[in-house]
Amino acid sequence: MKWSEEIVLVTGATGSFGQKFCELMLAEYHPQKLIIFSRDELKQHDMRTSGFDHPSLRYFIGDVRDAQRLERAFAGVTVVVHAAALKQVPACEYNPFEAIQTNIIGAKNVIDAAINQGVRRIIALSTDKAVNPVNLYGASKLCAEKVFVQANAYAGAQDTRFSCARYGNVVGSRGSVIPMFLEQRKTGCVTITDPRMTRFWITMERGVRFVVRCLEQMRGGEIFVPKIPSMKLVDMAETVAPGCKVECIGIRPGEKLHEVLLSEDEARDAVETADMYIVQPRHSWWHKGNWPDARPLPEGFRYTSDTNSQWLTGGELSALMRVNSSNRDASSRALQAKVS
């Protein structure tokens, strides 16, 4: 795969992931063309004026709910990263039909447009909440995973391949718990739902680089899962807001105590490499020898945030937060320098 020859489109590109992905593409991979596809003109304007104003960039206003607009946007595109989604658990619970329209029907529209326009590689972003889901957001992402995997059969003999990348919470992303703790510490009190709660954590940069690597290595049909650390929410609160009172407010509807990135049932069809797991599809079109150097997983294996062998310490989290802040400042200066 030669990135300089690729025409790349990112749905939901004005979000946290999309902006970091575009930043990395412009800095290191230099695709022939990079298309920002999102529905919010103000976010696109803000993105352009913050420094994302490169000759290879194109800005498309559009919604993944609009199949016709996707067909137009995908013309000539060779690689698609599908990051557009409704992601806030409470919002999805309160607006279930909206979540279905974007997360499931939107995924179907992306698949149809990709096949019709001859896109070669498409990867969808998924979440640990798609495994054994207990909320609508997770259930909608599980459906999106299923249709993306089976889309490889829909493509038939055409050279269009679909895969998914599934990972946990992103350190410092918009809507995550860290910005909430940072805001709450001003009051001297932070809230957590249950002191036993654990979550998987990954930095935005590592998540983006993981997706890029999956695009380069995918055969079509895999669900890629990185090996990432866990952390207790109560330890995270103490690290982000040291000395603050911690108030337990009770677990919310649609929330789990611990997250699962790979279930025991999925593990029977999964293999592992040094730094990731690969869930292989159970379909006749999948070739079992696609990952010859990967190892099968032991019977009964499951990958959960409370039984994880990797744990994030308070010091490591603080370092990640400093790196994130430093990277954001450096990226902003670099992008502004390009504009001026």
Rosetta silent file (secondary structure, phi, psi, omega in degrees, C-alpha in Angstrom):
SEQUENCE: MKWSEEIVLVTGATGSFGQKFCELMLAEYHPQKLIIFSRDELKQHDMRTSGFDHPSLRYFIGDVRDAQRLERAFAGVTVVVHAAALKQVPACEYNPFEAIQTNIIGAKNVIDAAINQGVRRIIALSTDKAVNPVNLYGASKLCAEKVFVQANAYAGAQDTRFSCARYGNVVGSRGSVIPMFLEQRKTGCVTITDPRMTRFWITMERGVRFVVRCLEQMRGGEIFVPKIPSMKLVDMAETVAPGCKVECIGIRPGEKLHEVLLSEDEARDAVETADMYIVQPRHSWWHKGNWPDARPLPEGFRYTSDTNSQWLTGGELSALMRVNSSNRDASSRALQAKVS
SCORE:     score description
SCORE:     0.000 S_00000001
   1 L     0.000  120.812 -178.828    0.000    0.000    0.000 S_00000001
   2 L  -109.729  104.819 -172.151    1.548    3.290   -1.140 S_00000001
   3 H   -60.841  -31.760 -177.627   -0.143    6.150    0.715 S_00000001
   4 H   -65.973  -14.800  178.243    1.087    8.808   -1.711 S_00000001
   5 H  -101.875   -1.261 -174.792   -1.102    7.215   -4.383 S_00000001
   6 L   -92.564  146.957  170.458   -4.224    6.891   -2.205 S_00000001
   7 E  -108.880  111.179 -168.958   -7.282    9.132   -2.113 S_00000001
   8 E  -107.824  133.827  174.914   -8.462    8.940    1.494 S_00000001
   9 E  -122.522  137.243  178.371  -11.852    9.948    2.893 S_00000001
  10 E  -120.220  118.739  172.815  -12.697   10.145    6.599 S_00000001
  11 E   -80.986  145.132 -175.954  -16.334   10.251    7.740 S_00000001
  12 L    65.176   33.885 -169.847  -16.823   12.212   10.940 S_00000001
  13 L   -73.447  -12.496  178.815  -13.460   13.814   10.242 S_00000001
  14 L   -88.556    0.268  175.849  -14.015   16.899   12.399 S_00000001
  15 L   -78.044  179.847 -177.439  -14.161   14.758   15.561 S_00000001
  16 H   -58.372  -49.161  179.798  -11.225   14.034   17.881 S_00000001
  17 H   -63.798  -48.170 -175.332  -10.143   10.915   15.987 S_00000001
  18 H   -58.189  -42.267 -179.303  -10.676   12.450   12.551 S_00000001
  19 H   -67.039  -40.808  178.868   -8.565   15.506   13.269 S_00000001
  20 H   -67.030  -39.060  178.292   -5.704   13.439   14.700 S_00000001
  21 H   -62.392  -46.075 -179.590   -5.892   11.039   11.744 S_00000001
  22 H   -64.082  -39.182  177.150   -5.768   13.913    9.247 S_00000001
  23 H   -58.987  -45.929 -179.662   -2.873   15.502   11.124 S_00000001
  24 H   -66.267  -41.240  178.930   -0.888   12.253   10.923 S_00000001
  25 H   -59.363  -45.655 -177.870   -1.739   11.750    7.247 S_00000001
  26 H   -69.056  -35.637 -175.662   -0.513   15.244    6.336 S_00000001
  27 H   -79.469  -36.171 -169.790    2.636   15.021    8.473 S_00000001
  28 H  -123.185  -29.289 -170.308    3.844   11.499    7.643 S_00000001
  29 H  -107.769  -25.042  171.655    1.878    9.690    4.918 S_00000001
  30 L    50.816   60.716  177.059    1.090   12.416    2.360 S_00000001
  31 L   -64.629  158.761  179.242   -1.886   10.891    0.505 S_00000001
  32 L   -59.633  -39.803  177.951   -2.701   12.185   -2.962 S_00000001
  33 E  -149.680  143.383  179.943   -5.941   13.607   -1.615 S_00000001
  34 E  -129.887  116.966 -172.575   -7.511   13.707    1.862 S_00000001
  35 E  -106.481  123.175  176.197  -11.259   14.325    2.098 S_00000001
  36 E   -90.521  114.680 -179.272  -12.914   15.659    5.258 S_00000001
  37 E  -117.385  115.352  177.682  -16.526   14.409    5.307 S_00000001
  38 E  -158.694  169.727 -173.049  -18.790   15.664    8.097 S_00000001
  39 L   -99.479   -5.043 -173.164  -22.148   17.326    8.639 S_00000001
  40 L  -108.126  108.530 -177.143  -21.114   20.388   10.663 S_00000001
  41 H   -67.140  -32.339  179.682  -19.999   23.386    8.603 S_00000001
  42 H   -66.606  -42.712  178.182  -18.816   25.294   11.688 S_00000001
  43 H   -64.258  -36.341  176.525  -16.501   22.467   12.764 S_00000001
  44 H   -65.797  -41.564  177.074  -15.126   22.303    9.223 S_00000001
  45 H   -61.618  -46.208  179.488  -14.547   26.058    9.277 S_00000001
  46 H   -62.687  -38.358  179.829  -12.829   25.823   12.663 S_00000001
  47 H   -65.437  -43.734 -179.976  -10.696   22.937   11.433 S_00000001
  48 H   -64.722  -44.773 -177.163   -9.612   24.853    8.338 S_00000001
  49 H   -74.336  -17.458  176.783   -8.797   28.050   10.236 S_00000001
  50 L   -81.109   -4.572  175.793   -6.862   26.115   12.910 S_00000001
  51 L   129.434   -9.189  178.535   -4.369   25.086   10.218 S_00000001
  52 L   -81.974   73.591 -176.974   -5.902   22.211    8.259 S_00000001
  53 L  -138.094   65.790 -175.127   -5.573   24.065    4.957 S_00000001
  54 L  -103.319  150.314  179.881   -3.335   21.889    2.783 S_00000001
  55 L   -58.117  -25.684 -179.000   -3.496   21.595   -1.047 S_00000001
  56 L   -83.687   -8.750 -175.589   -4.386   17.890   -0.738 S_00000001
  57 E   -84.513  141.979  171.682   -7.374   18.589    1.561 S_00000001
  58 E  -130.351  140.403  179.766  -10.998   18.678    0.429 S_00000001
  59 E  -112.588  118.847  178.081  -13.957   19.569    2.657 S_00000001
  60 E  -114.193  123.866  169.284  -17.289   17.859    2.004 S_00000001
  61 E   -81.568  128.688  179.493  -20.451   18.744    3.920 S_00000001
  62 L  -179.274  163.367 -178.752  -22.512   15.580    4.237 S_00000001
  63 L  -125.890  139.098  179.852  -24.168   13.095    6.555 S_00000001
  64 L   -65.555  -13.276  174.363  -23.720    9.322    6.480 S_00000001
  65 L   -72.510  -19.112 -175.861  -27.523    9.129    6.613 S_00000001
  66 L   -96.995   95.589 -175.330  -27.578   10.622    3.099 S_00000001
  67 H   -62.125  -38.321 -178.065  -26.756    7.753    0.729 S_00000001
  68 H   -65.309  -40.944  179.083  -26.772    9.948   -2.368 S_00000001
  69 H   -66.290  -38.017  176.650  -24.260   12.387   -0.913 S_00000001
  70 H   -61.841  -41.445  178.364  -21.975    9.507    0.070 S_00000001
  71 H   -57.420  -44.356  179.776  -22.062    8.205   -3.514 S_00000001
  72 H   -66.441  -43.339 -176.577  -20.879   11.591   -4.757 S_00000001
  73 H   -67.200  -33.142 -175.350  -18.218   11.954   -2.063 S_00000001
  74 L   -81.803   -5.901 -179.031  -16.789    8.447   -2.622 S_00000001
  75 L   -59.300  120.479  179.271  -16.216    8.929   -6.372 S_00000001
  76 L    83.242   -6.372 -178.059  -12.529    8.186   -7.040 S_00000001
  77 L   -75.676  141.660  179.337  -11.779    7.419   -3.372 S_00000001
  78 L  -108.937  -26.110 -177.853   -9.538    4.400   -2.652 S_00000001
  79 E  -134.571  133.006  177.295   -9.492    4.320    1.191 S_00000001
  80 E  -125.527  133.102  169.166  -12.282    5.157    3.663 S_00000001
  81 E  -110.368  116.104 -176.343  -12.067    5.468    7.451 S_00000001
  82 E   -96.223   96.696 -177.603  -15.589    5.390    8.863 S_00000001
  83 L  -109.635   -7.727 -177.608  -15.444    7.335   12.146 S_00000001
  84 L   -69.035  131.933  178.688  -18.845    9.060   12.063 S_00000001
  85 L  -170.887  156.705  163.596  -21.162    7.950   14.879 S_00000001
  86 L   -87.874  121.745 -166.253  -23.387    9.057   17.718 S_00000001
  87 L  -118.009  -16.485 -177.304  -21.189    8.065   20.668 S_00000001
  88 L   -78.308  119.283 -175.051  -22.610    9.478   23.901 S_00000001
  89 H   -57.166  -49.952 -179.868  -24.307    6.645   25.807 S_00000001
  90 H   -60.753  -39.912 -179.907  -26.978    8.802   27.534 S_00000001
  91 H   -64.553  -39.973  178.510  -27.837   10.602   24.263 S_00000001
  92 H   -67.738  -36.890  178.286  -28.216    7.299   22.421 S_00000001
  93 H   -64.875  -38.871 -176.740  -30.416    5.912   25.200 S_00000001
  94 H   -81.569  -25.572 -178.103  -32.705    8.952   25.059 S_00000001
  95 L  -124.440   63.015 -170.626  -32.692    9.200   21.238 S_00000001
  96 H   -60.983  -39.315 -177.790  -32.604    5.549   20.124 S_00000001
  97 H   -68.599  -31.823  176.520  -33.926    6.037   16.596 S_00000001
  98 H   -66.978  -41.442  177.874  -31.339    8.736   15.922 S_00000001
  99 H   -61.837  -41.451  179.435  -28.560    6.386   17.064 S_00000001
 100 H   -65.607  -42.273 -179.067  -29.893    3.652   14.757 S_00000001
 101 H   -60.745  -42.118 -177.324  -30.138    6.034   11.796 S_00000001
 102 H   -82.874  -50.296 -169.652  -26.519    7.162   12.163 S_00000001
 103 H   -79.598  -29.575 -178.643  -24.700    4.129   13.576 S_00000001
 104 H  -105.852  -57.032  179.845  -26.468    1.310   11.678 S_00000001
 105 H   -64.792  -36.739  176.332  -28.185    2.789    8.615 S_00000001
 106 H   -61.022  -41.131  177.269  -25.225    5.129    8.179 S_00000001
 107 H   -62.836  -41.779  176.857  -22.865    2.135    8.167 S_00000001
 108 H   -60.216  -43.277  179.455  -25.034    0.447    5.513 S_00000001
 109 H   -62.582  -40.052  177.696  -24.916    3.605    3.383 S_00000001
 110 H   -61.950  -43.618 -179.973  -21.113    3.723    3.658 S_00000001
 111 H   -61.936  -49.121 -178.532  -20.911    0.069    2.564 S_00000001
 112 H   -61.075  -45.549 -178.917  -23.210    0.550   -0.426 S_00000001
 113 H   -64.999  -38.850 -179.815  -21.417    3.687   -1.601 S_00000001
 114 H   -63.968  -43.936  179.313  -17.996    2.055   -1.196 S_00000001
 115 H   -66.780  -45.281 -177.603  -18.984   -0.977   -3.273 S_00000001
 116 H   -63.888  -33.895 -176.668  -20.728    1.118   -5.916 S_00000001
 117 H   -97.005    0.486  175.583  -17.772    3.495   -6.276 S_00000001
 118 L    73.418   28.919  173.749  -15.047    0.830   -6.155 S_00000001
 119 L   -62.971  142.085 -174.752  -13.319    1.916   -2.945 S_00000001
 120 L   -89.890  -42.139 -176.953  -10.593   -0.635   -2.152 S_00000001
 121 E  -132.793  129.986  179.727  -10.177   -0.521    1.646 S_00000001
 122 E  -134.395  128.836  176.346  -12.698    0.574    4.273 S_00000001
 123 E  -125.707  136.001  179.149  -12.256    0.341    8.024 S_00000001
 124 E  -106.425  139.895  176.258  -14.907    1.199   10.615 S_00000001
 125 E   -84.075  131.452  178.188  -14.123    2.358   14.139 S_00000001
 126 E  -124.439 -166.798 -169.195  -15.796    0.321   16.851 S_00000001
 127 E  -149.483  156.650  174.728  -15.737    0.176   20.646 S_00000001
 128 H   -61.433  -22.903 -179.909  -15.439   -2.189   23.596 S_00000001
 129 H   -70.988   -8.686  176.588  -19.106   -1.393   24.257 S_00000001
 130 H   -79.346  -12.844 -178.506  -20.020   -3.453   21.167 S_00000001
 131 L   -91.600  122.634 -176.491  -19.056   -6.656   23.025 S_00000001
 132 L    46.524   58.383 -170.624  -21.984   -8.112   25.005 S_00000001
 133 L   -65.614  145.063  174.962  -23.707   -4.700   24.802 S_00000001
 134 L  -121.968    1.783  175.769  -25.963   -3.415   27.582 S_00000001
 135 L  -134.005  166.176 -174.808  -26.743   -0.028   26.017 S_00000001
 136 H   -67.445  -36.919  176.732  -28.034    1.129   22.660 S_00000001
 137 H   -56.181  -50.519  179.118  -24.747    2.710   21.640 S_00000001
 138 H   -62.088  -41.217  179.984  -22.959   -0.620   22.089 S_00000001
 139 H   -64.304  -39.676  179.553  -25.763   -2.536   20.379 S_00000001
 140 H   -68.263  -35.308  177.318  -25.711   -0.188   17.391 S_00000001
 141 H   -73.030  -31.782  173.277  -21.930   -0.544   17.062 S_00000001
 142 H   -62.080  -45.140  177.310  -22.262   -4.335   17.285 S_00000001
 143 H   -60.374  -42.056  179.208  -24.712   -4.181   14.360 S_00000001
 144 H   -61.507  -42.148  176.119  -22.286   -1.942   12.469 S_00000001
 145 H   -58.505  -46.054 -177.227  -19.484   -4.479   13.036 S_00000001
 146 H   -61.480  -45.318 -177.962  -21.686   -7.304   11.747 S_00000001
 147 H   -71.477  -31.324  178.327  -22.696   -5.513    8.557 S_00000001
 148 H   -68.038  -42.060  178.824  -19.127   -4.366    7.900 S_00000001
 149 H   -64.029  -47.110 -177.225  -17.745   -7.897    8.174 S_00000001
 150 H   -72.111  -16.600  177.543  -20.466   -9.373    5.962 S_00000001
 151 H   -59.492  -23.402  177.813  -20.005   -6.535    3.442 S_00000001
 152 H   -63.989  -31.412  175.679  -17.018   -8.483    2.137 S_00000001
 153 H   -74.059  -38.157  178.051  -19.482  -11.055    0.767 S_00000001
 154 H   -60.862  -36.338 -178.688  -21.628   -8.308   -0.765 S_00000001
 155 H   -67.584  -24.223  178.167  -18.571   -7.000   -2.613 S_00000001
 156 L    60.431 -131.902 -177.061  -18.132  -10.428   -4.239 S_00000001
 157 L   -78.065   -9.573  179.684  -15.282  -10.615   -6.722 S_00000001
 158 L   -66.815  145.911 -176.612  -14.827   -6.842   -6.609 S_00000001
 159 L   -83.931   59.084  177.007  -11.632   -5.647   -4.938 S_00000001
 160 L  -122.492  123.013 -174.164  -13.413   -3.862   -2.072 S_00000001
 161 E  -125.469  141.260 -176.019  -12.532   -4.973    1.445 S_00000001
 162 E  -123.793  137.361  173.490  -14.048   -4.081    4.824 S_00000001
 163 E  -145.570  174.744  179.807  -12.671   -4.481    8.369 S_00000001
 164 E  -130.281  149.168  171.667  -13.171   -2.992   11.848 S_00000001
 165 E  -118.177  122.146 -175.585  -10.882   -1.599   14.537 S_00000001
 166 E  -117.901  121.021  175.413  -12.221   -2.019   18.084 S_00000001
 167 E  -144.750 -177.813 -171.557  -10.606   -0.332   21.083 S_00000001
 168 L   -94.307 -155.380 -177.289  -11.402    1.237   24.457 S_00000001
 169 E   -66.755  143.754 -179.078  -11.699    4.718   25.931 S_00000001
 170 E   -99.272  126.196 -178.475   -9.411    7.413   24.529 S_00000001
 171 L   -60.469  118.145  173.372   -7.387    9.431   27.046 S_00000001
 172 L    79.629    5.603 -179.401   -8.550   13.038   26.993 S_00000001
 173 L   -71.440  160.945  179.080  -10.948   12.771   24.050 S_00000001
 174 L   -61.741  131.825  179.860  -14.029   14.972   23.921 S_00000001
 175 L    87.992   -4.379  179.875  -16.779   13.535   26.106 S_00000001
 176 L   -83.167  173.726 -172.893  -14.415   11.267   28.046 S_00000001
 177 H   -75.048  -25.390 -176.954  -14.177   11.187   31.834 S_00000001
 178 H   -64.151  -49.502  175.939  -10.804   12.964   32.109 S_00000001
 179 H   -58.511  -33.537  177.468  -12.052   16.386   30.912 S_00000001
 180 H   -65.145  -44.643  177.953  -14.998   15.948   33.295 S_00000001
 181 H   -62.324  -40.606  179.667  -12.643   15.247   36.227 S_00000001
 182 H   -61.209  -38.738  178.789  -10.504   18.266   35.269 S_00000001
 183 H   -72.736  -41.446 -177.612  -13.580   20.476   35.364 S_00000001
 184 H   -68.105  -29.259 -175.880  -14.935   18.961   38.578 S_00000001
 185 H   -65.930  -18.059  175.661  -11.677   19.349   40.488 S_00000001
 186 H   -64.215  -25.280 -178.979  -12.238   23.115   40.450 S_00000001
 187 H   -91.823  -11.069 -178.349  -15.086   22.445   42.883 S_00000001
 188 L    85.859    5.199 -179.508  -13.039   20.128   45.109 S_00000001
 189 E  -143.385  129.753  175.943  -15.316   17.145   44.447 S_00000001
 190 E  -116.317  152.082 -177.597  -15.332   14.576   41.636 S_00000001
 191 E  -113.178  135.551  170.742  -18.040   12.022   40.932 S_00000001
 192 E  -128.898  156.942 -175.784  -17.663    8.379   39.952 S_00000001
 193 L   -84.930  -33.512 -179.867  -20.446    5.863   39.502 S_00000001
 194 L  -157.811  130.270 -176.498  -18.845    2.874   41.267 S_00000001
 195 L   -66.663  -16.423  178.992  -15.412    2.506   42.942 S_00000001
 196 L   -83.636  -11.251 -169.176  -14.979   -0.988   41.442 S_00000001
 197 L   -64.797  137.742  175.624  -15.314    0.234   37.856 S_00000001
 198 E  -127.687  154.881  177.648  -12.462   -0.400   35.372 S_00000001
 199 E  -143.866  153.011  169.540  -11.944    0.687   31.785 S_00000001
 200 E   -78.996  146.093  179.839   -9.522    0.090   28.902 S_00000001
 201 E  -134.157  142.436  177.407   -7.494    3.166   27.900 S_00000001
 202 E  -145.301  147.104  175.765   -5.611    4.183   24.759 S_00000001
 203 L   -79.525  157.315  179.615   -4.104    7.486   23.622 S_00000001
 204 H   -61.990  -42.406 -178.531   -5.515    9.175   20.536 S_00000001
 205 H   -63.174  -42.532  179.328   -2.199    8.947   18.703 S_00000001
 206 H   -65.552  -38.003  177.565   -1.874    5.226   19.402 S_00000001
 207 H   -61.874  -43.326  179.550   -5.470    4.690   18.292 S_00000001
 208 H   -65.513  -45.967 -179.873   -4.852    6.526   15.019 S_00000001
 209 H   -65.017  -33.543  176.319   -1.604    4.687   14.311 S_00000001
 210 H   -62.921  -43.974  179.121   -3.353    1.403   15.089 S_00000001
 211 H   -64.000  -41.803  178.224   -6.043    2.180   12.493 S_00000001
 212 H   -60.234  -43.677  179.731   -3.412    3.109    9.899 S_00000001
 213 H   -65.219  -39.899  178.170   -1.628   -0.175   10.519 S_00000001
 214 H   -62.281  -40.267  177.304   -4.870   -2.141   10.270 S_00000001
 215 H   -60.694  -38.839 -178.253   -5.583   -0.495    6.910 S_00000001
 216 H   -71.924  -30.303 -172.162   -2.169   -1.552    5.665 S_00000001
 217 H  -105.238  -12.891 -173.118   -2.485   -5.174    6.860 S_00000001
 218 L   -62.403  142.558  171.835   -6.201   -6.002    6.498 S_00000001
 219 L   -98.858  -23.532 -178.598   -7.357   -8.824    4.261 S_00000001
 220 L   110.980  111.568  179.900  -11.024   -7.905    4.737 S_00000001
 221 L   118.330  -12.393 -177.647  -13.337   -9.267    7.424 S_00000001
 222 L   -79.773  153.040  163.561  -11.174   -8.894   10.528 S_00000001
 223 E  -113.326  114.911 -176.284  -11.999   -7.089   13.742 S_00000001
 224 E   -92.883  133.982 -178.226   -8.694   -5.760   15.075 S_00000001
 225 E  -130.222  116.910  179.525   -8.253   -5.312   18.841 S_00000001
 226 E   -77.276  154.442  172.846   -5.103   -3.686   20.301 S_00000001
 227 L   -87.272  110.186 -173.204   -3.519   -4.854   23.557 S_00000001
 228 L  -132.544  159.812 -176.159   -3.965   -1.820   25.807 S_00000001
 229 L   -80.027  162.615  174.036   -3.868   -1.142   29.566 S_00000001
 230 E  -109.500  165.991  173.373   -6.738   -0.878   32.054 S_00000001
 231 E  -156.261  144.074  174.134   -7.254    1.474   34.976 S_00000001
 232 E   -74.409  139.925  179.776   -9.721    1.763   37.854 S_00000001
 233 H   -63.009  -33.540  179.888  -11.881    4.878   37.626 S_00000001
 234 H   -68.323  -34.773  176.453  -11.260    5.659   41.286 S_00000001
 235 H   -70.482  -36.633  177.900   -7.477    5.624   40.664 S_00000001
 236 H   -65.037  -41.422  178.701   -7.953    7.835   37.629 S_00000001
 237 H   -62.105  -41.029  179.816   -9.969   10.330   39.679 S_00000001
 238 H   -65.984  -35.502  179.960   -7.238   10.439   42.322 S_00000001
 239 H   -72.495  -44.545 -176.174   -4.575   11.040   39.653 S_00000001
 240 H   -76.292  -35.941 -177.565   -6.472   13.737   37.739 S_00000001
 241 L  -129.324   67.184 -175.973   -7.919   15.462   40.820 S_00000001
 242 L   -62.801  138.061  177.779   -5.600   14.658   43.761 S_00000001
 243 L    83.676   -7.816  179.962   -6.916   15.587   47.157 S_00000001
 244 L   -80.154  151.920  172.887  -10.474   16.100   45.945 S_00000001
 245 E   -67.737  137.898  178.346  -13.440   14.453   47.600 S_00000001
 246 E  -109.390  118.832 -179.411  -14.708   11.458   45.583 S_00000001
 247 E  -107.128  126.013  177.693  -18.482   11.030   45.551 S_00000001
 248 E   -91.275  120.009 -173.333  -20.011    7.742   44.345 S_00000001
 249 L  -106.071   -0.332  178.436  -23.300    8.471   42.571 S_00000001
 250 L    93.742  146.006 -177.282  -24.270    4.942   41.508 S_00000001
 251 L   -66.165  139.982 -175.367  -23.990    3.120   38.210 S_00000001
 252 L   -90.691  161.165  176.127  -25.988    4.703   35.378 S_00000001
 253 L   -58.302  136.282  178.111  -28.413    2.965   32.987 S_00000001
 254 L    79.796   13.831 -177.118  -26.547    1.225   30.171 S_00000001
 255 L  -112.969  143.483  177.030  -23.231    1.193   32.051 S_00000001
 256 L  -105.266  155.747  171.322  -21.039   -1.798   32.916 S_00000001
 257 L   -69.727  -42.253 -177.897  -18.683   -2.257   35.835 S_00000001
 258 L  -134.008  147.405 -179.733  -16.027   -3.679   33.493 S_00000001
 259 L   -99.913  158.223 -179.972  -15.638   -3.600   29.709 S_00000001
 260 E  -123.271  127.546  174.878  -14.845   -6.475   27.348 S_00000001
 261 E   -99.366  -21.948  178.657  -12.744   -6.100   24.203 S_00000001
 262 E  -147.525  115.407 -177.902  -12.785   -9.776   23.273 S_00000001
 263 L   -80.942  164.050  179.139  -15.455  -12.198   24.477 S_00000001
 264 H   -61.420  -37.843  179.194  -14.900  -15.882   25.178 S_00000001
 265 H   -67.928  -40.565  178.218  -17.056  -16.822   22.189 S_00000001
 266 H   -67.331  -34.124 -175.359  -15.138  -14.513   19.851 S_00000001
 267 H   -60.972  -25.509  178.246  -11.806  -15.787   21.161 S_00000001
 268 L   -64.398  -24.799  179.802  -12.453  -19.204   19.589 S_00000001
 269 L  -108.213    9.536 -175.796  -12.137  -17.538   16.186 S_00000001
 270 E  -105.378  157.432  173.895   -9.410  -15.073   17.153 S_00000001
 271 E  -130.424  165.777 -179.749   -5.630  -15.135   16.890 S_00000001
 272 E  -130.412  149.770  169.148   -2.997  -12.917   18.485 S_00000001
 273 L  -115.199 -169.587 -176.265    0.219  -11.189   17.534 S_00000001
 274 L   -61.677  -33.048 -173.292    2.624   -9.411   19.883 S_00000001
 275 L  -129.662   11.177  176.932    0.429   -6.321   20.245 S_00000001
 276 E  -159.394  163.048  172.026   -3.076   -7.143   19.033 S_00000001
 277 E  -108.557  149.172  179.720   -5.855   -9.707   18.680 S_00000001
 278 E  -128.269  111.717  176.492   -7.560  -10.420   15.361 S_00000001
 279 E   -83.153  119.294 -178.458  -11.126  -11.724   15.340 S_00000001
 280 L   -95.176  141.659 -178.494  -11.581  -13.766   12.164 S_00000001
 281 L   -72.062  150.168  175.019  -15.012  -14.130   10.554 S_00000001
 282 L   -96.711   68.724 -179.173  -16.879  -17.425   10.497 S_00000001
 283 L  -134.993  154.374 -175.043  -17.834  -17.292    6.848 S_00000001
 284 L   -64.077  -26.103 -177.341  -17.104  -19.516    3.866 S_00000001
 285 L   -79.557  -10.989 -177.935  -15.339  -16.709    2.022 S_00000001
 286 L   -83.547  132.414  177.745  -12.695  -16.279    4.772 S_00000001
 287 L   -92.614  116.931 -175.467   -9.355  -17.996    4.226 S_00000001
 288 H   -62.057  -19.814 -179.705   -8.062  -19.428    7.530 S_00000001
 289 H   -90.441   15.183 -177.421   -4.466  -18.984    6.401 S_00000001
 290 H   -66.323  -27.429  179.856   -4.744  -15.206    6.128 S_00000001
 291 L  -125.777   70.424 -172.494   -2.726  -14.673    9.332 S_00000001
 292 L   -64.410  -26.306 -176.666   -0.203  -17.555    9.285 S_00000001
 293 L   -92.784   -3.748  179.404    2.164  -16.050   11.878 S_00000001
 294 L   -84.999  152.991 -175.852   -0.536  -15.271   14.448 S_00000001
 295 E  -102.428  140.853  173.973   -1.198  -17.643   17.364 S_00000001
 296 E   -67.779  156.419 -178.747   -4.560  -19.140   18.356 S_00000001
 297 L   -92.526  151.178 -178.494   -5.884  -18.199   21.783 S_00000001
 298 L   -67.501  155.657  179.049   -6.231  -20.675   24.663 S_00000001
 299 L   -58.777  134.140  178.228   -9.604  -22.242   25.450 S_00000001
 300 L    82.081    6.432 -178.349  -11.774  -19.999   27.610 S_00000001
 301 L   -69.440  140.551  170.250   -9.745  -16.843   26.920 S_00000001
 302 L  -147.074  149.551 -175.351  -11.471  -13.466   27.258 S_00000001
 303 E  -114.432  101.213 -174.927  -10.021   -9.963   27.273 S_00000001
 304 E  -124.613  156.967 -174.679  -11.655   -7.801   29.945 S_00000001
 305 L   -70.639  -22.431 -179.583  -10.698   -4.579   31.700 S_00000001
 306 L   -90.709  -18.920  178.889  -10.748   -6.132   35.185 S_00000001
 307 L  -110.022   12.899 -178.611   -8.618   -9.215   34.351 S_00000001
 308 L   -61.943  146.049  176.829   -6.181   -7.406   32.079 S_00000001
 309 L   -85.985  -13.874  178.639   -2.474   -8.134   32.551 S_00000001
 310 L  -107.668  127.498  179.243   -1.580   -4.494   31.736 S_00000001
 311 E  -127.253  136.525 -179.963   -2.496   -1.759   34.231 S_00000001
 312 L   -86.100  124.681  177.748   -2.009    1.968   33.880 S_00000001
 313 L   -85.483  165.484  177.406   -0.434    3.596   36.949 S_00000001
 314 H   -59.567  -41.091  178.960   -1.179    7.103   38.122 S_00000001
 315 H   -63.967  -40.593  178.880    2.281    8.231   37.045 S_00000001
 316 H   -66.411  -39.911  177.578    1.840    6.759   33.591 S_00000001
 317 H   -63.252  -44.222  178.216   -1.548    8.434   33.196 S_00000001
 318 H   -59.041  -41.429  178.948   -0.087   11.795   34.234 S_00000001
 319 H   -64.298  -41.638  178.799    2.692   11.338   31.676 S_00000001
 320 H   -63.282  -39.794  179.297    0.171   10.490   28.943 S_00000001
 321 H   -65.999  -38.108  177.795   -1.861   13.582   29.778 S_00000001
 322 H   -67.133  -41.738  178.573    1.260   15.765   29.586 S_00000001
 323 H   -63.097  -43.705  178.925    2.231   14.198   26.251 S_00000001
 324 H   -59.097  -46.558 -179.795   -1.286   14.728   24.908 S_00000001
 325 H   -63.712  -43.471  179.311   -1.250   18.380   25.949 S_00000001
 326 H   -63.719  -42.046  179.556    2.253   18.900   24.521 S_00000001
 327 H   -64.131  -40.452  178.967    1.316   17.190   21.251 S_00000001
 328 H   -62.619  -42.948 -179.787   -1.809   19.340   20.879 S_00000001
 329 H   -65.288  -43.526 -179.477    0.219   22.528   21.419 S_00000001
 330 H   -65.129  -41.439  179.911    2.953   21.419   18.993 S_00000001
 331 H   -63.975  -41.864  179.087    0.399   20.389   16.368 S_00000001
 332 H   -61.771  -44.029  178.859   -1.397   23.717   16.689 S_00000001
 333 H   -63.884  -41.163 -178.795    1.869   25.654   16.249 S_00000001
 334 H   -65.516  -41.960 -179.504    2.865   23.546   13.239 S_00000001
 335 H   -68.696  -40.347  178.389   -0.480   23.945   11.557 S_00000001
 336 H   -64.059  -35.480  178.740   -0.599   27.677   12.219 S_00000001
 337 H   -64.327  -35.403  178.211    2.913   28.007   10.748 S_00000001
 338 H   -64.269  -39.011 -178.438    1.678   26.393    7.544 S_00000001
 339 H   -67.509  -45.488 -177.551   -1.121   28.937    7.290 S_00000001
 340 L   -79.094    0.000    0.000    1.114   31.938    7.904 S_00000001
